[in-house]
Amino acid sequence: DSIWQPWVAADKCEDSFDPSIFSRLTAFQRVLLVQALRPDRLESALTQFACEAMGVSSMSPPPLSLQRLHSDETNSKLPILFITTPGADPSAELEEFAKQYAKDFCPSMSFRQIAMGGGQNDDAIRVIQEAAKNGDWVCLKNLHLVISWVPLLEKEIKSLEPHENFRCWLTTEPHAKFPPILLETSLKITYEAPPGVKKNMLRTLESWSQSWFESGSQIRAQVIFLCAHFHAIMQERRTYIPQGWTKFYEFSQSDLQSACETVSLLVNLKPQQPGGAGIDWTTLIGVLELAIYGSRVDNEFDSRLVKEYLAMFFKTDTLDGPRKKSGSVEIPPFDIPHSVSISEFRCRVDQLPDIDNPQSFGMAPNADRSLQRINSTKAITMLRQLATAASSSGGAGGGGQGGNVDIKAWKQTLGPLFSLWENVSKGALSKLRGIEVRAVTPEDPPVVAFVLMDAMEAGKLGDLVGASLGLLQKVIHGSALSTPDVVAEANALMRAEVPRRWTATWPSAPEEPTVFLQGLAKRIEALKGDWVKRVASSRMLDQGVTLSDFLRPDVFLNALRQQTARTLRVSIDSLHLVATFDSGLMGSAMSPLPVHVQSLILEGCAFDSHKMVLSEGQRNSPLVSVLPQLTIAWMDRATHPERVVSSARGAATVSMPIYVGLSREQLVGEVVLQTENSRQRILNGAALFLTESAT
């Protein structure tokens, strides 16, 4: 205990092994130990293992300087190939550098960009020939969209006798069929969003010329610098997907460029006054929200987050100094220089830590542990898929779409799934076989009709899955012939994916087969074993409701809304969802159909059970916690405009999204809860969930 208890409780357990234990374990054994006992630190352990194996100190590349790249490593006969990741586009930075280079060294040089993929192949060849002759620069973007044409491009570049100033810049996303010859004959540069706010901002400052940055007023320089910091926060928060953002948004260099141009225009339109009064903040925020950054966001709760950041960054107080703190976030995390000197701004950025803290984004202190858990799960899934693909490729026919299958690989990989479904079929589900779900009648209230239809769909889906797995077993045992459909389903399961046919009637189905089968069995048992009995009673909603019992929980809430509207004789649109943790405050006089929701899961913050409000979590707080029973009801806005019922005084409120699983892909609805600080909950990315599974 004296050795292992401190290690299990350590913040960075991968670096905290007792010397007597460390010396007896190999690097990979330490990884396995972390996976077993501290899975929230597995990603760090894997990164550490990779660095040790490769003999490097870090997996992060240094900031890219196009100026140094051009002067030290390029020549007219060597194409420069940028291999990019989604959301990372070097073209805006390259265009800015080309303009500055032409201004400083070669006034006659021109720079042309062509986005490939729209039938411009012939134009691209012509532009390259002219540029090579005249000593211009050309950039062909998105070569991954014209893979079959790239060999012709390679031949054309090889045949050129270019001017010494000529440069050919190319960009592509990774592609399995990219021609190897061009890869071998070009200077290859990986271009991705630099990790961390500090490197992100340094890269931005590196791409800006001193003359451009210092050409305007002090307010212009300060606000442009704020744009760089805001842009870095927008990009680096993607590290914490799905808690940071629900999905990947392509905030690119062109967004920052548009923001800076907007700042320059607004500064020129308004007379200069001290203290940031020389710019129209309202217009700037509106452009950034509606036309630039906010226009890329399609989730309403992510849009709300963009608005909060804009309100925190772009205001006069931010420029006045000393630095201000909004909750746990300092915007910016240093005093902004009262200067136009880019070197002074760079010195402030150099003061930032190399590694980001989740709290620097306003997120929960334990958000990095949550991220590691998600990334580790993804890494393990990918490793399993690679192992499965390797074993399949060695079998007869490779397990392909033809009639040849690798029976041995099928049996080995799918065996656990067969056993799992067989166990639940012979166990809990066997007791439900005699239960019949009656047909829906026109007299059934909406909630009753929903429950009956959901129970029927769950039963049908269970029969479909059982038949599919049974047929696969027969094919493995040689008592049935394989068909293209059977092979397709088997291949999906071999890749740890759920066959598409299984998910047709379950929109929020888990993507991993084991979790899918376990979740389906749970829902069949709940719907046919509990909810069908509730339908037969006259007080179906008196007991607690677990929304994860349903295949379509969002439809349950809509059915409840429809039934409430009929009872109150009002329109559906006049109702909104009201919530409370004190069910005694929501009697039948307030709402005819209160529902007591149980087992909701909270991520991104903590819950104060004494004050019954959401609060800030701690570094050692659990990654998720189960909320006490929450009573919800649809109520008429006119008679009850508040969306939360509580005896707490002075607490703020925040709208909390409810998702099916931790991946935040399926939104069920939203409820308003009380909190100590509504802005902090929004920055936390706090949300509610029905299950702890990824979906």
JORA-V557673 format. One line per field, one symbol per residue. ss: DSSP state (a for helix, b for strand, c for the rest). phi: phi as a letter, one per 20 degrees, with the letter a starting at -180 (. if undefined). A space follows every 50 residues. Layout:
ss = ???
phi = ???
This chain:
ss = cccaaaaaacccaaacccaaaaccccaaaaaaaaaaacaaaaaaaaaaaa aaaacccccccccccaaaaaaaaccccccbbbbbccccccaaaaaaaaaa aaaaccccccbbbbbcccccaaaaaaaaaaaaaaccbbbbbcaaaaaaaa aaaaaaaaacccccccbbbbbbbccccccaaaaaccbbbbbcccccaaaa aaaaaaaccaaaaccccaaaaaaaaaaaaaaaaaaaaaaacccccccccc ccaaaaaaaaaaaaaaaaaccccaaaccccaaaaaaaaaaaacaaaccca aaaaaaaaaaaaaccaaaaacccbbbccbbbccccccccccaaaaaaaaa cccccccaaaacccccaaaaaaaaaaaaaaaaaaaaaaaaaaaccaaaac ccccccaaaaaaaaaaaaaaaaaaaacaaaaacccccccccccccaaaaa aaaaaaaaaaaaaaaaaaaaaaaaaaaccccccaaaaaaaaaaaccccca aaacccccccccaaaaaaaaaaaaaaaaaaaaaaaaccccccccbcaaac ccaaaaaaaaaaaaaaaacccaaabbbbbbccaaacccccccccbbbccc bbbccbbbccccbbbccccccccbbbcccbbbbbbbcccccccbcccccc cbbbbbbbbcccccccbbbbbbbbbccaaaaaaaccbbbcccccc
phi = .feeffffeffcffddffgfegfedfffffffffffdcffdfffffffff fffemdebeeffgedffffffdcdbfedfddeeddgndceffffffffff fffecbgefdcdccefocnegffffffffffffenedccddmffecgfeg gfffffffefdeffefcddccbegbfdfgfffffdceececbgffnffff ffffffeefffffeedeffgfffffgfffgfffgffffgegeefcfbede fdffffffffffffffffecgfcfmnfebefffffffffeddfffeecdf effffgffffffeebfgfefmfgdcdmeddcfeaffgeadffffffffff ffffdfdgffenefgdfffffffffffffffffffffffffffeefmmmf eeefcefffgffeegffgfffffffeeffffdfeedefffdgeffgffff ffffffffffffffffffffffffffenebeecgffffffffffemdegf ffegdcgdffeegffffffffffffffeedffffgfeecfdfefddfffd fcfffgfffffffffffelcfffeecedcbedffeceffebfcfceecmf ddcoadcefeelcfbfedgefgfcbeffgdecaecfgfebffdbdbefdm ffcbedfddfcffmedeerbcecebfbfffffffmfbdbeceffc
